[in-house]
Structures are given as C-alpha cells and as structure tokens.
Amino acid sequence: MEQPKDSEFMDRDTMTLDLDDGGSLECIVLSVFPVNNKQYIALLPMNDEGKVEEDAQIYLYRFEELGDDEINLENIEDDDEFELVSDYFDEMLDEQEFNELFDGAE
C-alpha cells in the first residue's frame, strides 16, 4: 500500500480498486471496522494527482482478508445492511471529531 500525496491523509494507507470498466481508482483507507460480526472498510477516492476532491463520496464495502496480502471486497447490496454500516461509520466519525476537540484542550 502506498501513501497519499494529500497532506491531510499522509499517514493513511491506500489501496487500488479495480473498476468494472477496466480502469482503476486509488483510495485512502479510512477505517476497517466490525459490524455484527462482519468486517467493513471505508475508502475515500483520490483523483489522478493523489488528492481528495472536496465532494468525494466515501465508499463502504464488506471486507475480508484472505491472507498473503490478498483481500476480498464485496458490495453491500442489502439496503438495511448498508444503512446499519453507514450509521455505524457516521457514529465513529462523530466520536472521533468529538475526541479531537478535547485532545487539543488538554
């Protein structure tokens, strides 16, 4: 995994998504997290210059490590499952922002 060029995300790993049209998309790994005994991953796409667009959407996938640096990403097809995972990720972000507010106050 490589390091992104965007200074805000310099300490984050990246991964390349292979797209259905044969292209690829470099993404920042925001988090890998469990929900209901399954692992999920949140990815933030970068443009060709290695920067994150202001209106970039976060991609959520079901995530499985297969070993030997191989992983499997699956689309979340079920609306209820996607809503549950999305809500959990939003709560993680809210908690992280809350903690960062108080980390600087000490």
MMTF fields as JSON, N, C-alpha, C and O atoms, coordinates in Angstrom:
{
  "mmtfVersion": "1.0.0",
  "mmtfProducer": "UNKNOWN",
  "numBonds": 423,
  "numAtoms": 424,
  "numGroups": 106,
  "numChains": 1,
  "numModels": 1,
  "chainsPerModel": [1],
  "groupsPerChain": [106],
  "chainIdList": ["A"],
  "bondAtomList": [4, 2, 8, 6, 12, 10, 16, 14, 20, 18, 24, 22, 28, 26, 32, 30, 36, 34, 40, 38, 44, 42, 48, 46, 52, 50, 56, 54, 60, 58, 64, 62, 68, 66, 72, 70, 76, 74, 80, 78, 84, 82, 88, 86, 92, 90, 96, 94, 100, 98, 104, 102, 108, 106, 112, 110, 116, 114, 120, 118, 124, 122, 128, 126, 132, 130, 136, 134, 140, 138, 144, 142, 148, 146, 152, 150, 156, 154, 160, 158, 164, 162, 168, 166, 172, 170, 176, 174, 180, 178, 184, 182, 188, 186, 192, 190, 196, 194, 200, 198, 204, 202, 208, 206, 212, 210, 216, 214, 220, 218, 224, 222, 228, 226, 232, 230, 236, 234, 240, 238, 244, 242, 248, 246, 252, 250, 256, 254, 260, 258, 264, 262, 268, 266, 272, 270, 276, 274, 280, 278, 284, 282, 288, 286, 292, 290, 296, 294, 300, 298, 304, 302, 308, 306, 312, 310, 316, 314, 320, 318, 324, 322, 328, 326, 332, 330, 336, 334, 340, 338, 344, 342, 348, 346, 352, 350, 356, 354, 360, 358, 364, 362, 368, 366, 372, 370, 376, 374, 380, 378, 384, 382, 388, 386, 392, 390, 396, 394, 400, 398, 404, 402, 408, 406, 412, 410, 416, 414, 420, 418],
  "bondOrderList": [1, 1, 1, 1, 1, 1, 1, 1, 1, 1, 1, 1, 1, 1, 1, 1, 1, 1, 1, 1, 1, 1, 1, 1, 1, 1, 1, 1, 1, 1, 1, 1, 1, 1, 1, 1, 1, 1, 1, 1, 1, 1, 1, 1, 1, 1, 1, 1, 1, 1, 1, 1, 1, 1, 1, 1, 1, 1, 1, 1, 1, 1, 1, 1, 1, 1, 1, 1, 1, 1, 1, 1, 1, 1, 1, 1, 1, 1, 1, 1, 1, 1, 1, 1, 1, 1, 1, 1, 1, 1, 1, 1, 1, 1, 1, 1, 1, 1, 1, 1, 1, 1, 1, 1, 1],
  "groupList": [{"groupName": "MET", "atomNameList": ["N", "CA", "C", "O"], "elementList": ["N", "C", "C", "O"], "formalChargeList": [0, 0, 0, 0], "bondAtomList": [1, 0, 2, 1, 3, 2], "bondOrderList": [1, 1, 2], "singleLetterCode": "M", "chemCompType": "L-PEPTIDE LINKING"}, {"groupName": "GLU", "atomNameList": ["N", "CA", "C", "O"], "elementList": ["N", "C", "C", "O"], "formalChargeList": [0, 0, 0, 0], "bondAtomList": [1, 0, 2, 1, 3, 2], "bondOrderList": [1, 1, 2], "singleLetterCode": "E", "chemCompType": "L-PEPTIDE LINKING"}, {"groupName": "GLN", "atomNameList": ["N", "CA", "C", "O"], "elementList": ["N", "C", "C", "O"], "formalChargeList": [0, 0, 0, 0], "bondAtomList": [1, 0, 2, 1, 3, 2], "bondOrderList": [1, 1, 2], "singleLetterCode": "Q", "chemCompType": "L-PEPTIDE LINKING"}, {"groupName": "PRO", "atomNameList": ["N", "CA", "C", "O"], "elementList": ["N", "C", "C", "O"], "formalChargeList": [0, 0, 0, 0], "bondAtomList": [1, 0, 2, 1, 3, 2], "bondOrderList": [1, 1, 2], "singleLetterCode": "P", "chemCompType": "L-PEPTIDE LINKING"}, {"groupName": "LYS", "atomNameList": ["N", "CA", "C", "O"], "elementList": ["N", "C", "C", "O"], "formalChargeList": [0, 0, 0, 0], "bondAtomList": [1, 0, 2, 1, 3, 2], "bondOrderList": [1, 1, 2], "singleLetterCode": "K", "chemCompType": "L-PEPTIDE LINKING"}, {"groupName": "ASP", "atomNameList": ["N", "CA", "C", "O"], "elementList": ["N", "C", "C", "O"], "formalChargeList": [0, 0, 0, 0], "bondAtomList": [1, 0, 2, 1, 3, 2], "bondOrderList": [1, 1, 2], "singleLetterCode": "D", "chemCompType": "L-PEPTIDE LINKING"}, {"groupName": "SER", "atomNameList": ["N", "CA", "C", "O"], "elementList": ["N", "C", "C", "O"], "formalChargeList": [0, 0, 0, 0], "bondAtomList": [1, 0, 2, 1, 3, 2], "bondOrderList": [1, 1, 2], "singleLetterCode": "S", "chemCompType": "L-PEPTIDE LINKING"}, {"groupName": "PHE", "atomNameList": ["N", "CA", "C", "O"], "elementList": ["N", "C", "C", "O"], "formalChargeList": [0, 0, 0, 0], "bondAtomList": [1, 0, 2, 1, 3, 2], "bondOrderList": [1, 1, 2], "singleLetterCode": "F", "chemCompType": "L-PEPTIDE LINKING"}, {"groupName": "ARG", "atomNameList": ["N", "CA", "C", "O"], "elementList": ["N", "C", "C", "O"], "formalChargeList": [0, 0, 0, 0], "bondAtomList": [1, 0, 2, 1, 3, 2], "bondOrderList": [1, 1, 2], "singleLetterCode": "R", "chemCompType": "L-PEPTIDE LINKING"}, {"groupName": "THR", "atomNameList": ["N", "CA", "C", "O"], "elementList": ["N", "C", "C", "O"], "formalChargeList": [0, 0, 0, 0], "bondAtomList": [1, 0, 2, 1, 3, 2], "bondOrderList": [1, 1, 2], "singleLetterCode": "T", "chemCompType": "L-PEPTIDE LINKING"}, {"groupName": "LEU", "atomNameList": ["N", "CA", "C", "O"], "elementList": ["N", "C", "C", "O"], "formalChargeList": [0, 0, 0, 0], "bondAtomList": [1, 0, 2, 1, 3, 2], "bondOrderList": [1, 1, 2], "singleLetterCode": "L", "chemCompType": "L-PEPTIDE LINKING"}, {"groupName": "GLY", "atomNameList": ["N", "CA", "C", "O"], "elementList": ["N", "C", "C", "O"], "formalChargeList": [0, 0, 0, 0], "bondAtomList": [1, 0, 2, 1, 3, 2], "bondOrderList": [1, 1, 2], "singleLetterCode": "G", "chemCompType": "PEPTIDE LINKING"}, {"groupName": "CYS", "atomNameList": ["N", "CA", "C", "O"], "elementList": ["N", "C", "C", "O"], "formalChargeList": [0, 0, 0, 0], "bondAtomList": [1, 0, 2, 1, 3, 2], "bondOrderList": [1, 1, 2], "singleLetterCode": "C", "chemCompType": "L-PEPTIDE LINKING"}, {"groupName": "ILE", "atomNameList": ["N", "CA", "C", "O"], "elementList": ["N", "C", "C", "O"], "formalChargeList": [0, 0, 0, 0], "bondAtomList": [1, 0, 2, 1, 3, 2], "bondOrderList": [1, 1, 2], "singleLetterCode": "I", "chemCompType": "L-PEPTIDE LINKING"}, {"groupName": "VAL", "atomNameList": ["N", "CA", "C", "O"], "elementList": ["N", "C", "C", "O"], "formalChargeList": [0, 0, 0, 0], "bondAtomList": [1, 0, 2, 1, 3, 2], "bondOrderList": [1, 1, 2], "singleLetterCode": "V", "chemCompType": "L-PEPTIDE LINKING"}, {"groupName": "ASN", "atomNameList": ["N", "CA", "C", "O"], "elementList": ["N", "C", "C", "O"], "formalChargeList": [0, 0, 0, 0], "bondAtomList": [1, 0, 2, 1, 3, 2], "bondOrderList": [1, 1, 2], "singleLetterCode": "N", "chemCompType": "L-PEPTIDE LINKING"}, {"groupName": "TYR", "atomNameList": ["N", "CA", "C", "O"], "elementList": ["N", "C", "C", "O"], "formalChargeList": [0, 0, 0, 0], "bondAtomList": [1, 0, 2, 1, 3, 2], "bondOrderList": [1, 1, 2], "singleLetterCode": "Y", "chemCompType": "L-PEPTIDE LINKING"}, {"groupName": "ALA", "atomNameList": ["N", "CA", "C", "O"], "elementList": ["N", "C", "C", "O"], "formalChargeList": [0, 0, 0, 0], "bondAtomList": [1, 0, 2, 1, 3, 2], "bondOrderList": [1, 1, 2], "singleLetterCode": "A", "chemCompType": "L-PEPTIDE LINKING"}],
  "groupTypeList": [0, 1, 2, 3, 4, 5, 6, 1, 7, 0, 5, 8, 5, 9, 0, 9, 10, 5, 10, 5, 5, 11, 11, 6, 10, 1, 12, 13, 14, 10, 6, 14, 7, 3, 14, 15, 15, 4, 2, 16, 13, 17, 10, 10, 3, 0, 15, 5, 1, 11, 4, 14, 1, 1, 5, 17, 2, 13, 16, 10, 16, 8, 7, 1, 1, 10, 11, 5, 5, 1, 13, 15, 10, 1, 15, 13, 1, 5, 5, 5, 1, 7, 1, 10, 14, 6, 5, 16, 7, 5, 1, 0, 10, 5, 1, 2, 1, 7, 15, 1, 10, 7, 5, 11, 17, 1],
  "groupIdList": [1, 2, 3, 4, 5, 6, 7, 8, 9, 10, 11, 12, 13, 14, 15, 16, 17, 18, 19, 20, 21, 22, 23, 24, 25, 26, 27, 28, 29, 30, 31, 32, 33, 34, 35, 36, 37, 38, 39, 40, 41, 42, 43, 44, 45, 46, 47, 48, 49, 50, 51, 52, 53, 54, 55, 56, 57, 58, 59, 60, 61, 62, 63, 64, 65, 66, 67, 68, 69, 70, 71, 72, 73, 74, 75, 76, 77, 78, 79, 80, 81, 82, 83, 84, 85, 86, 87, 88, 89, 90, 91, 92, 93, 94, 95, 96, 97, 98, 99, 100, 101, 102, 103, 104, 105, 106],
  "secStructList": [7, 7, 7, 7, 1, 1, 4, 4, 4, 6, 6, 1, 7, 3, 3, 3, 3, 3, 7, 6, 6, 1, 7, 3, 3, 3, 3, 3, 3, 3, 3, 3, 3, 3, 3, 6, 6, 3, 3, 3, 3, 3, 3, 3, 3, 7, 7, 6, 6, 1, 7, 7, 7, 6, 6, 7, 7, 7, 3, 3, 3, 3, 3, 3, 3, 3, 3, 6, 6, 3, 3, 3, 3, 3, 7, 7, 7, 7, 2, 2, 2, 2, 2, 2, 2, 2, 2, 2, 2, 2, 2, 2, 2, 2, 2, 2, 2, 2, 2, 2, 2, 2, 2, 6, 6, 7],
  "xCoordList": [0.841, 0.0, 0.885, 1.963, 0.419, 1.177, 0.636, -0.415, 1.38, 0.948, 0.351, 0.915, -0.782, -1.378, -0.56, 0.201, -0.724, 0.006, -0.67, -0.005, -1.969, -2.71, -2.219, -2.295, -1.72, -1.074, -1.996, -1.525, -3.285, -4.241, -4.285, -4.615, -3.956, -4.073, -2.73, -2.695, -1.626, -0.284, -0.009, 0.754, -0.603, -0.328, -1.278, -1.254, -2.083, -3.066, -2.561, -1.835, -2.955, -2.663, -3.639, -4.711, -3.243, -4.129, -4.281, -3.493, -5.305, -5.488, -6.1, -6.762, -5.874, -6.381, -7.597, -7.545, -8.693, -9.898, -9.857, -9.596, -10.114, -10.25, -11.713, -12.589, -11.976, -13.334, -13.865, -13.093, -15.187, -15.824, -15.449, -15.44, -15.138, -14.813, -13.347, -12.894, -12.6, -11.198, -10.246, -9.036, -10.781, -9.942, -9.654, -10.057, -8.953, -8.661, -8.826, -8.805, -8.989, -9.212, -8.428, -8.631, -7.528, -6.727, -7.567, -8.155, -7.617, -8.431, -7.63, -6.729, -7.969, -7.402, -8.23, -9.459, -7.561, -8.245, -8.524, -7.608, -9.794, -10.169, -10.279, -9.834, -10.876, -11.079, -11.519, -12.182, -11.142, -11.685, -12.356, -11.734, -13.619, -14.375, -15.399, -15.877, -15.729, -16.707, -18.125, -18.335, -19.076, -20.498, -21.155, -21.085, -21.793, -22.497, -21.625, -22.045, -20.43, -19.506, -19.017, -18.536, -19.135, -18.577, -17.654, -17.852, -16.644, -15.711, -16.119, -16.573, -15.95, -16.248, -15.079, -14.278, -14.986, -13.916, -14.524, -15.455, -13.978, -14.387, -13.226, -12.105, -13.504, -12.483, -12.862, -14.033, -11.854, -12.053, -11.258, -10.029, -11.926, -11.217, -10.384, -10.736, -9.265, -8.399, -8.431, -8.744, -8.102, -8.021, -6.655, -5.854, -6.396, -5.157, -3.904, -2.806, -4.068, -2.926, -2.708, -1.828, -3.492, -3.342, -3.984, -3.616, -4.939, -5.63, -7.089, -7.651, -7.686, -9.096, -9.939, -9.708, -10.91, -11.826, -12.727, -13.063, -13.108, -13.926, -15.266, -15.77, -15.844, -17.154, -17.066, -18.047, -15.89, -15.698, -16.611, -16.81, -17.156, -18.018, -17.204, -16.292, -17.543, -16.888, -17.538, -18.763, -16.704, -17.189, -17.121, -16.109, -18.192, -18.241, -18.387, -19.219, -17.56, -17.595, -17.517, -16.988, -18.05, -17.775, -16.33, -15.913, -15.576, -14.135, -13.728, -14.169, -12.875, -12.375, -10.906, -10.555, -10.05, -8.646, -8.517, -8.955, -7.909, -7.762, -6.384, -6.161, -5.467, -4.094, -3.18, -3.636, -1.875, -0.859, -1.147, -1.018, -1.533, -1.842, -2.985, -3.11, -3.815, -4.99, -6.215, -6.367, -7.093, -8.342, -9.5, -9.317, -10.668, -11.886, -12.81, -13.111, -13.26, -14.246, -15.546, -15.56, -16.643, -17.956, -18.858, -18.868, -19.614, -20.609, -21.648, -21.963, -22.166, -23.235, -24.547, -24.97, -25.181, -26.384, -27.658, -28.586, -27.698, -28.893, -29.003, -28.074, -30.131, -30.324, -30.245, -29.665, -30.817, -30.788, -29.364, -28.957, -28.604, -27.214, -26.402, -25.601, -26.61, -25.87, -26.189, -25.289, -27.451, -27.853, -27.213, -26.744, -27.191, -26.585, -25.086, -24.578, -24.385, -22.942, -22.665, -21.737, -23.457, -23.295, -23.515, -22.748, -24.556, -24.828, -23.693, -23.292, -23.181, -22.071, -20.838, -20.176, -20.529, -19.371, -19.565, -18.626, -20.763, -21.045, -20.836, -20.284, -21.275, -21.076, -19.594, -19.155, -18.816, -17.368, -16.748, -15.904, -17.159, -16.626, -17.009, -16.179, -18.267, -18.715, -17.916, -17.518, -17.684, -16.924, -15.476, -14.895, -14.897, -13.517, -13.396, -12.463, -14.335, -14.312, -14.481, -13.817, -15.355, -15.572, -14.287, -13.894, -13.643, -12.38, -11.278, -10.484, -11.215, -10.188, -10.392, -9.421, -11.629, -11.905, -11.268, -10.695, -11.374, -10.888, -9.416, -8.783, -8.858, -7.426, -6.595, -5.548, -7.046, -6.315, -6.515, -5.768, -7.501, -7.823, -6.979, -6.963, -6.283, -5.511, -4.176, -3.407],
  "yCoordList": [-1.179, 0.0, 1.241, 1.25, 2.276, 3.499, 4.574, 4.41, 5.689, 6.841, 7.872, 8.111, 8.495, 9.514, 10.797, 11.057, 11.598, 12.855, 13.985, 14.96, 13.889, 14.922, 14.969, 13.962, 16.115, 16.21, 15.809, 15.281, 16.046, 15.688, 14.179, 13.732, 13.402, 11.952, 11.242, 10.055, 11.941, 11.377, 10.107, 9.255, 9.959, 8.795, 7.634, 6.64, 7.73, 6.689, 5.782, 6.215, 4.522, 3.582, 3.825, 4.402, 3.374, 3.444, 2.055, 1.148, 1.917, 0.684, 1.04, 2.068, 0.194, 0.421, -0.464, -1.681, 0.169, -0.573, -0.811, 0.112, -2.046, -2.364, -2.18, -2.83, -1.301, -0.958, -1.884, -2.51, -1.96, -2.827, -2.456, -3.314, -1.171, -0.734, -0.965, -0.524, -1.657, -1.945, -0.917, -1.139, 0.203, 1.23, 0.893, -0.153, 1.797, 1.614, 2.943, 4.004, 2.876, 4.062, 3.902, 2.946, 4.849, 4.835, 5.454, 6.521, 4.77, 5.223, 5.215, 4.397, 6.125, 6.16, 5.233, 5.273, 4.401, 3.531, 4.364, 4.703, 4.688, 5.483, 4.622, 5.016, 3.435, 2.582, 1.195, 1.024, 0.217, -1.137, -1.363, -1.164, -1.775, -1.845, -2.981, -3.358, -3.519, -4.614, -4.098, -3.129, -4.762, -4.55, -5.927, -6.601, -6.34, -7.631, -8.8, -9.589, -8.892, -9.992, -10.062, -11.108, -8.962, -8.878, -7.668, -6.71, -7.716, -6.606, -5.745, -6.252, -4.445, -3.495, -2.54, -2.378, -1.906, -0.958, 0.313, 0.262, 1.451, 2.749, 3.298, 3.417, 3.632, 4.111, 5.487, 5.767, 6.34, 7.68, 7.8, 7.734, 7.975, 8.003, 9.277, 10.349, 9.123, 10.251, 10.469, 9.556, 11.685, 11.96, 11.512, 10.943, 11.767, 11.308, 11.949, 11.409, 13.103, 13.783, 13.32, 13.84, 12.357, 11.858, 12.746, 12.693, 13.561, 14.459, 14.04, 13.414, 14.401, 14.096, 15.276, 16.416, 14.993, 16.035, 16.466, 15.657, 17.729, 18.266, 17.54, 17.366, 17.117, 16.472, 14.945, 14.289, 14.384, 12.932, 12.192, 12.62, 11.089, 10.25, 9.1, 8.583, 8.713, 7.577, 6.295, 6.194, 5.317, 4.014, 3.041, 2.968, 2.3, 1.274, -0.092, -0.285, -1.039, -2.403, -3.399, -3.091, -4.598, -5.718, -6.126, -6.15, -6.443, -6.626, -7.965, -8.33, -8.698, -9.979, -10.125, -9.987, -10.408, -10.682, -12.159, -13.025, -12.436, -13.813, -14.374, -15.577, -13.531, -13.965, -13.593, -13.269, -13.637, -13.298, -11.943, -11.799, -10.965, -9.607, -9.567, -8.6, -10.588, -10.592, -10.264, -10.722, -9.452, -9.109, -9.29, -9.32, -9.406, -9.504, -8.375, -8.236, -7.568, -6.53, -6.929, -7.349, -6.794, -7.114, -5.904, -5.233, -5.634, -4.572, -4.938, -6.113, -3.952, -4.162, -3.948, -2.811, -5.032, -4.979, -4.721, -4.078, -5.219, -5.113, -3.701, -3.226, -3.035, -1.664, -1.55, -0.597, -2.502, -2.464, -2.626, -1.935, -3.546, -3.741, -2.473, -2.045, -1.876, -0.667, 0.465, 1.185, 0.622, 1.676, 1.449, 2.399, 0.204, -0.126, 0.203, 0.813, -0.198, 0.042, 1.534, 2.054, 2.215, 3.651, 4.421, 5.327, 4.06, 4.706, 4.464, 5.373, 3.244, 2.924, 3.755, 4.292, 3.861, 4.636, 6.111, 6.76, 6.649, 8.041, 8.281, 9.308, 7.335, 7.449, 7.426, 8.157, 6.588, 6.552, 7.908, 8.394, 8.527, 9.833, 10.892, 11.718, 10.874, 11.846, 11.714, 12.716, 10.484, 10.245, 10.697, 11.279, 10.431, 10.836, 12.356, 12.891, 13.057, 14.522, 15.055, 16.02, 14.448, 14.854, 14.685, 15.578, 13.538, 13.278, 14.237, 14.667, 14.582, 15.512, 16.91, 17.633, 17.293, 18.592, 18.667, 19.69, 17.593, 17.6, 17.222, 17.516, 16.577, 16.267, 17.544, 17.611, 18.548, 19.811, 20.703, 21.665, 20.413, 21.257, 20.915, 21.679, 19.801, 19.382, 20.065, 19.821],
  "zCoordList": [0.0, 0.0, 0.0, 0.594, -0.668, -0.797, 0.133, 0.753, 0.219, 0.998, 0.047, -1.02, 0.405, -0.446, -0.442, 0.49, -1.495, -1.614, -0.856, -0.504, -0.592, 0.121, 1.567, 2.272, 2.02, 3.328, 4.478, 5.485, 4.347, 5.4, 5.638, 6.737, 4.621, 4.697, 4.571, 4.249, 4.818, 4.6, 5.398, 4.941, 6.566, 7.401, 7.121, 7.847, 6.124, 5.8, 4.688, 3.793, 4.761, 3.681, 2.536, 2.72, 1.36, 0.204, -0.4, -0.132, -1.213, -1.966, -3.316, -3.459, -4.286, -5.631, -5.875, -5.696, -6.288, -6.663, -8.168, -8.94, -8.581, -9.996, -10.368, -9.798, -11.32, -11.7, -12.796, -13.522, -12.903, -13.897, -15.331, -16.214, -15.562, -16.922, -17.286, -18.342, -16.413, -16.674, -16.093, -16.058, -15.636, -15.027, -13.574, -13.066, -12.924, -11.509, -10.793, -11.417, -9.478, -8.66, -7.369, -6.622, -7.113, -5.891, -4.772, -4.943, -3.623, -2.497, -1.201, -1.016, -0.319, 1.02, 1.901, 1.866, 2.689, 3.642, 4.891, 5.64, 5.106, 6.279, 7.522, 8.6, 7.369, 8.529, 8.1, 7.077, 8.891, 8.809, 10.155, 11.198, 10.142, 11.388, 11.346, 10.276, 12.519, 12.576, 12.821, 13.55, 12.203, 12.477, 12.405, 11.377, 13.499, 13.544, 13.055, 12.209, 13.592, 13.314, 11.866, 11.429, 11.118, 9.774, 9.745, 10.491, 8.88, 8.742, 7.55, 6.524, 7.706, 6.646, 6.504, 7.425, 5.337, 5.071, 4.485, 3.681, 4.903, 4.374, 3.555, 4.051, 2.29, 1.369, 0.832, 0.58, 0.663, 0.133, -1.162, -1.127, -2.313, -3.595, -3.777, -3.285, -4.503, -4.846, -6.358, -7.123, -6.773, -8.206, -8.739, -7.998, -10.004, -10.643, -10.046, -10.179, -9.386, -8.762, -7.319, -6.633, -6.854, -5.49, -4.447, -3.273, -4.859, -3.928, -3.808, -4.707, -2.678, -2.443, -2.909, -2.505, -3.756, -4.215, -3.053, -2.188, -3.039, -1.953, -1.824, -0.714, -2.945, -2.927, -3.039, -3.387, -2.743, -2.845, -1.875, -0.738, -2.337, -1.504, -0.932, -1.578, 0.275, 0.926, 0.427, 0.355, 0.085, -0.354, 0.817, 1.514, 1.026, 2.07, 1.413, 0.527, 1.866, 1.344, 2.491, 3.559, 2.261, 3.145, 2.849, 1.691, 3.89, 3.77, 4.368, 5.457, 3.639, 4.145, 3.745, 2.573, 4.737, 4.456, 4.116, 4.873, 2.968, 2.508, 2.832, 2.695, 3.255, 3.528, 2.394, 1.298, 2.653, 1.646, 0.985, -0.231, 1.786, 1.306, 0.306, -0.446, 0.283, -0.582, 0.249, 1.381, -0.349, 0.316, -0.657, -1.874, -0.099, -0.89, -0.456, 0.73, -1.413, -1.158, -1.828, -2.985, -1.088, -1.64, -1.503, -0.471, -2.552, -2.461, -1.41, -1.223, -0.742, 0.231, -0.517, -0.727, -0.913, -1.746, -0.94, -1.429, 0.282, 1.113, 1.699, 2.352, 1.468, 1.943, 3.46, 3.979, 4.167, 5.636, 6.155, 7.088, 5.547, 5.946, 5.661, 6.493, 4.484, 4.146, 5.118, 5.552, 5.457, 6.4, 7.768, 8.395, 8.234, 9.518, 9.508, 10.449, 8.453, 8.345, 8.206, 8.824, 7.405, 7.214, 8.517, 8.845, 9.252, 10.539, 11.528, 12.254, 11.555, 12.453, 12.099, 12.987, 10.803, 10.374, 10.721, 11.181, 10.511, 10.879, 12.372, 12.768, 13.197, 14.642, 14.989, 15.877, 14.293, 14.521, 14.202, 14.956, 13.088, 12.712, 13.733, 14.114, 14.179, 15.172, 16.463, 17.056, 16.897, 18.124, 17.957, 18.874, 16.795, 16.531, 16.558, 17.156, 15.915, 15.916, 17.333, 17.711, 18.117, 19.498, 20.307, 21.057, 20.148, 20.878, 20.457, 21.293, 19.166, 18.702, 19.274, 19.497, 19.51, 20.137, 21.523, 21.897, 22.267, 23.641, 23.753, 24.767, 22.729, 22.752, 22.732, 23.376, 22.004, 21.915, 23.124, 23.301, 23.962, 25.113, 26.324, 27.289, 26.305, 27.483, 27.556, 28.486]
}
